[in-house]
Amino acid sequence: MNSSEQRKLAIAKEMQNLQSEVEDLRKLVNTLLTIIMEEADGIQSGAAPVHAGAPRAGISM
């Protein structure tokens, strides 16, 4: 195996690793977006606790 073939194999392996990382990050982002949307829904439905003195405009921070 010459250096060109070794380099191609190394690049292919790195691409697989990067693709795996991208998929993991995509899952994480989707999970975080789901959590954010659920929190917003909880505030609007009144299911989430409201702190004393907080406005009832459905604003979540």
Secondary structure by P-SEA (a helix, b strand, c coil): ccaaaaaaaaaaaaaaaaaaaaaaaaaaaaaaaaaaaaaaaaaaacccccccccccccccc
